[in-house]
Amino acid sequence: MALSVSDAVLDVLENMHFLKPAMKLDLINYSALARVIRPYVEEKIGAPVELETMVMAIRRNAHLLTKTPSPLVFDVIKDMKVELTTGMSFVTLKRKHGVYEQLMDLVKSVNAEQMENIWVTQRTDEISVIIPDQLLQKLSKLPAIRKDKSIIAEIRNELALINIKVPSTHLEIPGIYGVLTTRLGDMGISLYSIMASFTKLSFLCREEDAPMAYDRINRLIHESKELSRLGRESKNHSLI
């Protein structure tokens, strides 16, 4: 089904993250913006679009692009704790007979501290493994891999895990992951993988980006504590 002009405009603008702060402050000239993005919108819908139609579509979607996260998001983020683990690798394995079973035997053989930072994700034709560097040699010696070295499709080294302890309430509040990933994306930090469980959220990034990512999330936690406090004070005043 062909995209509408409104949907195409939203699709284009959602990828222009740098515009969002200016749009929140109402600093954007919508006519000028419409002229810039019109070729991309016309390419998406496969037809010419009038400039005024573009402007109306931008106005219609502006609130979606500048929507402020719910205060409940910051109530959850304020209680997060962040930890940094360096010396990680991201290994992609071809899914062949015996590989997964041997990999699980390796995971069971390591100590609890190492196991905490091992993540295994299965798909139909591949297995992704996040693993401490010191276990790479053991992984490469798995019988299936020693027999067929091509099972290791790719290895990325010099990575780090940003581990965030989260309260269980995060499962019920939409927008938390979006706030965290947007903050990191705006800083130009690439996330190689995102893993989530009942009590922990983990981001895999380059070691060189890890200190900046760690600092940004820590600052967001402190900012959330302040936003949550101000929200409670505002609510209390409204009840007086």
Residue, then its C-alpha position, 0 to 999 in steps of 0.5 A: m500500500a502506498l504511503s500517504v504524504s503525512d506518513a512519508v513526511l513523518d518517516v523522513l523527519e523521524n530520521m532527522h534527529f538533529l531537528k527535534p530540539a529546534m522543533k520543540l522550541d518552535l524555531i523551524n521555518y516549516s516552508a523552508l523545511a518542506r522545500v528541503i524534504r520534498p524530494y525525499v517525500e516525493e520519492k517515497i510516495g512516487a508522485p509530486v507533492e504541492l508545497e502547501t500540502m507538505v507544510m500542512a503535513i509537517r504541522r500535523n506531525a510536529h507534535l509526534l516528533t516533539k512529544t515529551p516523555s511521560p513523567l512516569v518514565f523519569d520516575v523509573i529511570k531515577d532508580m536505575k543503577v549503571e555499571l560498565t564492563t569492558g573487554m567484551s567481544f561480539v561473535t556471530l556463529k553459523r548455526k550448525h549441528g552441535v554448535y549451540e549445545q557445545l556453546m551451552d556447555l561452555v557457558k555452564s563451565v564458567n564462574a558466576e561473574q563471567m556468566e553474568n556478562i554472557w549473552v546468547t541469542q539464537r536465530t534460524d541460521e545464526i547464533s550471536v554471542i556476547i562474551p568476555d575476551q578471555l573466553l574467546q579462546k575457549l569458544s574457538k576450541l569448541p569441537a564443532i568450531r575446531k572441525d569447521k573454522s568457517i562456523i565463526a562468521e564474524i568477531r567484533n572486539e574492543l567492545a563494552l557492556i553498559n549494564i543498567k539495573v532497572p526496577s521491575t516497574h520498567l516493564e509497564i511504562p512505555g518510552i523508557y528504552g526510547v529515552l535511553t537510546t535517543r540520548l546515546g544516538d544523539m551523541g553518535i554512539s552506535l549500539y551493537s546490541i541491546m539486551a533486556s531482562f526482568t531486572k537488567l538492560s544492557f547496551l553493547c558499544r565500542e570501548e572508545d564510546a563507553p565512558m561517554a555513554y556511561d557518563r550520559i546515562n548517569r547524568l540522565i539518572h540524576e536529571s530524572k531524580e530532579l524531574s521526578r522531584l519537581g513533578r511531585e512538588s508540582k502535584n502537591h501544590s496543585l492539591i493545596 
